[in-house]
Amino acid sequence: MSPSYMLFLSFFLFFSATTSAFNITRLLSKHPEFSHFNDYLTQTKLYAEINNRRTITVLAVENRALSSLSGNSLDVIKKTLSLHVVLDYFDVEKLKELSNKTTLLTTLFQSSGVATNQEGFLNVTDLITGEVAFGSAAKGSSLNAHLVKSVAAQPYNISVLQISTPIIAPGFGVTISPLPPPAPPTEAPTKAAVEAPTPSEKTPSQSPVNAPTVATPEPADTPIPPSDAPSDANAPADAPMSNAPLSSPPSVGAADEAPSPSPSSGTRVAIGAGLVAVIGLLSALVAF
């Protein structure tokens, strides 16, 4: 076999191994809800042991649920998280097809050489409710964690599944801290602000639609004069009178208010003669 062929084969094998490798911290960095889990893998150096495996399943826990481990030493956290690394490939479909609906899974802690009394195994069971539950296979353990969803997968090398809570083995001496209260929802005030009517929207609704309106009186077609209104025959006293003689004598009140009749022509002649005589008498007296 020629040296050039051997060199080509070496590069081919190296390239194949590189392309099939995976990086657990890089996968989890795309999911901020697992940032604490990813940090613990880095601090405990578990990420290197995971990346050196050809086939692996990681059971990740989101930040709030993982905060229950915050009061423990880094050594206890490392043993606990190594129990969340299964030395086989399992995705959601494969977990739903378990024979007898339950099985034991070998974890990374089992390969450490310090596991006793089945502490390095997990019990996984497909419940009759349809949920998949996980728990330590050690005596006295319970199925306290449930499958939530698939986070990432590279069949058949690595699968990352989310579980509800950390899996605790009785012999690890883990101290569980109370979980912090969930963060208040931030979408409620925004939704209320969107649904609240703006002043411009209220303006039409406040128009006086229901306010009482004042009806405008419509003019009558033909005004009817009152019964006691004066007619043309009984016109007011200050109205111009007609020159025509009245057809009937005036009423008593009208006679009282009429001016006195002027003196007759004979009376006027007598008064004139008297004035002439008086003037003549006065002229004679002056001449005398």
C-alpha positions in Angstrom: 0.0 0.0 0.0 1.6 3.3 -1.1 2.3 6.1 1.4 0.1 8.5 -0.6 -2.9 6.2 -0.2 -2.2 5.8 3.5 -2.1 9.5 3.9 -5.4 9.9 2.0 -7.0 7.2 4.2 -5.9 9.0 7.4 -7.4 12.3 6.3 -10.6 10.5 5.3 -11.0 8.8 8.7 -10.1 12.1 10.5 -12.7 14.0 8.5 -15.4 11.3 9.1 -14.8 11.4 12.8 -14.9 15.2 12.9 -18.2 15.5 11.0 -20.0 12.9 13.1 -18.9 14.5 16.4 -21.3 16.7 18.4 -20.9 19.4 21.0 -23.4 19.4 23.8 -22.7 22.9 25.1 -23.1 24.3 21.5 -26.5 22.5 21.2 -27.7 23.9 24.5 -26.5 27.4 23.8 -29.3 27.7 21.3 -31.8 27.3 24.1 -31.5 30.0 26.9 -33.9 28.2 29.2 -31.2 25.5 29.8 -28.3 28.0 30.4 -27.9 26.9 34.0 -27.8 23.2 33.0 -25.2 24.1 30.4 -23.1 26.0 32.9 -23.1 23.1 35.3 -21.9 20.8 32.5 -19.0 23.2 31.9 -18.1 23.6 35.6 -18.1 19.9 36.3 -16.3 19.0 33.1 -19.2 16.6 32.2 -19.4 18.2 28.7 -16.1 16.6 27.8 -17.2 13.1 28.8 -20.5 13.6 26.8 -18.7 14.9 23.7 -16.4 11.8 23.7 -19.3 9.5 23.4 -20.6 8.3 20.0 -24.2 7.7 21.2 -25.8 9.6 24.1 -29.1 10.9 25.5 -29.1 14.0 27.7 -32.1 14.7 30.0 -32.0 18.5 30.4 -33.8 20.5 33.1 -34.8 24.1 32.5 -33.4 26.9 34.7 -36.2 27.4 37.3 -36.6 23.7 38.0 -32.8 23.2 38.2 -32.5 26.0 40.8 -33.5 23.4 43.5 -29.9 22.1 43.3 -28.3 25.5 43.9 -27.5 24.8 47.5 -25.3 21.7 46.9 -21.6 21.3 46.3 -20.2 21.0 42.8 -19.3 17.3 43.5 -22.9 16.5 44.4 -24.2 18.4 41.3 -21.8 16.5 39.1 -23.0 13.1 40.4 -26.6 14.2 40.0 -26.2 15.5 36.4 -24.2 12.4 35.4 -27.4 10.5 36.2 -29.1 12.6 33.5 -26.9 11.3 30.8 -28.0 7.9 29.3 -25.5 5.8 27.4 -27.8 5.1 24.5 -29.9 7.0 21.9 -33.6 7.6 22.9 -36.0 10.0 21.3 -39.7 10.5 22.1 -40.8 7.8 19.6 -38.4 5.2 21.0 -39.6 5.9 24.6 -43.2 5.3 23.5 -42.2 1.9 22.2 -40.7 0.4 25.3 -41.2 -3.3 25.7 -43.4 -4.0 28.8 -43.8 -0.2 29.1 -40.8 0.0 31.4 -37.0 -0.6 31.4 -33.8 0.3 33.1 -31.3 2.7 31.4 -27.6 2.8 32.0 -26.2 6.3 32.8 -22.9 8.0 32.8 -22.7 7.7 36.6 -22.7 4.0 36.3 -19.5 4.2 34.2 -17.8 6.2 36.9 -17.0 3.1 39.0 -18.4 4.5 42.2 -22.1 3.6 41.7 -23.6 1.1 44.2 -27.1 -0.4 44.6 -28.2 0.5 41.1 -27.5 4.2 41.7 -26.2 4.3 38.1 -29.4 3.2 36.5 -32.7 5.0 35.7 -36.1 3.6 35.7 -38.2 4.8 32.7 -41.9 3.9 32.5 -44.6 4.7 29.9 -47.6 5.4 32.2 -51.1 4.5 31.4 -51.9 8.2 31.3 -49.6 8.5 28.2 -46.8 10.3 30.1 -43.3 9.0 30.3 -41.8 9.1 33.8 -38.2 8.9 35.0 -36.6 8.1 38.4 -33.6 6.6 40.0 -33.5 2.7 40.0 -32.1 2.8 43.6 -34.3 1.4 46.3 -36.8 3.9 47.7 -36.8 6.2 44.7 -39.9 7.4 42.9 -40.7 8.4 39.3 -40.6 12.1 40.1 -39.6 13.5 36.6 -41.7 13.5 33.5 -40.9 13.9 29.8 -41.7 17.4 28.5 -40.5 17.5 24.9 -37.6 16.9 22.6 -35.1 19.8 22.5 -32.5 18.6 19.9 -31.6 15.4 18.1 -28.9 14.1 15.7 -30.0 10.5 15.0 -28.5 8.2 16.1 -25.7 10.1 17.9 -27.2 12.5 20.4 -30.7 13.2 21.7 -31.6 16.1 24.1 -34.9 15.6 26.0 -36.4 18.0 28.5 -37.7 16.6 31.8 -39.8 18.4 34.4 -37.5 18.1 37.5 -34.1 16.8 38.4 -33.7 13.1 39.1 -32.5 12.5 42.6 -30.8 9.3 43.8 -31.3 8.6 47.6 -27.5 8.0 48.3 -26.3 11.3 46.7 -27.1 13.4 49.8 -28.8 16.1 47.6 -30.4 19.0 49.4 -33.5 20.3 47.6 -34.1 24.1 47.8 -37.6 25.6 47.4 -38.3 26.8 43.9 -38.6 30.5 43.3 -42.0 31.8 42.5 -42.8 32.0 38.8 -42.2 35.3 37.1 -45.4 37.3 36.6 -46.8 37.3 33.1 -45.7 40.2 31.0 -48.3 39.8 28.2 -51.3 40.7 30.4 -50.7 44.5 30.7 -49.9 44.7 27.0 -53.1 42.9 26.1 -55.1 45.2 28.4 -53.6 48.3 26.9 -54.4 47.0 23.4 -58.0 46.3 24.2 -58.6 49.5 26.2 -60.6 52.0 24.1 -58.7 55.1 23.1 -60.2 58.6 23.6 -60.7 58.8 19.8 -62.7 55.6 19.9 -64.8 56.9 22.8 -65.8 60.2 21.1 -68.4 58.7 18.8 -69.9 56.6 21.6 -70.3 59.8 23.7 -72.3 61.7 21.1 -75.7 62.7 22.3 -77.5 59.8 20.6 -79.7 59.1 23.6 -79.9 62.7 24.8 -83.4 64.2 24.6 -83.8 66.4 21.6 -85.9 69.6 21.4 -88.5 69.2 18.7 -88.7 72.2 16.5 -92.3 73.4 16.2 -93.6 73.1 12.7 -95.6 76.1 11.4 -99.3 75.5 11.0 -100.5 75.4 7.5 -103.3 78.0 8.1 -103.2 80.2 11.2 -106.6 80.3 12.9 -107.4 83.7 14.4 -108.9 83.7 17.9 -112.6 84.1 18.3 -112.2 87.4 20.1 -109.8 89.0 17.5 -111.1 92.3 16.1 -112.6 92.1 12.7 -112.4 94.7 10.0 -115.8 96.1 11.2 -114.5 96.5 14.8 -111.1 98.1 14.0 -109.2 99.8 16.8 -110.0 103.5 17.5 -106.6 104.7 16.3 -107.0 103.0 12.9 -108.0 105.3 10.0 -111.7 105.5 9.6 -113.5 105.1 6.3 -115.3 108.2 4.9 -118.4 106.2 4.2 -121.3 106.8 6.6 -121.8 104.1 9.1 -124.7 101.7 8.4 -125.7 101.7 12.0 -125.6 104.4 14.8 -122.5 104.3 17.0 -122.7 102.7 20.4 -123.3 104.7 23.6 -119.6 104.7 24.5 -118.7 106.0 21.1 -121.2 108.9 21.4 -119.8 110.0 24.7 -116.3 110.1 23.3 -117.2 112.0 20.1 -116.4 115.8 19.9 -119.2 118.4 20.3 -120.9 119.6 17.1 -119.6 122.8 15.5 -121.9 126.0 15.8 -124.4 126.4 13.0 -124.1 129.1 10.2 -126.8 131.5 11.8 -125.0 131.6 15.0 -121.8 132.5 13.2 -123.5 135.5 11.5 -124.8 136.9 14.8 -121.5 136.7 16.4 -119.9 138.5 13.5 -122.4 141.4 13.6 -121.8 141.8 17.3 -118.1 142.0 16.8 -118.6 144.7 14.1 -120.8 146.8 16.4 -118.3 146.5 19.2 -115.5 147.7 16.9 -117.5 150.7 15.7 -118.3 151.7 19.3 -114.7 151.6 20.2 -113.7 153.7 17.2 -116.3 156.4 18.1 -115.0 156.5 21.6 -111.5 157.0 20.4 -112.5 159.8 18.0 -114.4 161.6 20.8 
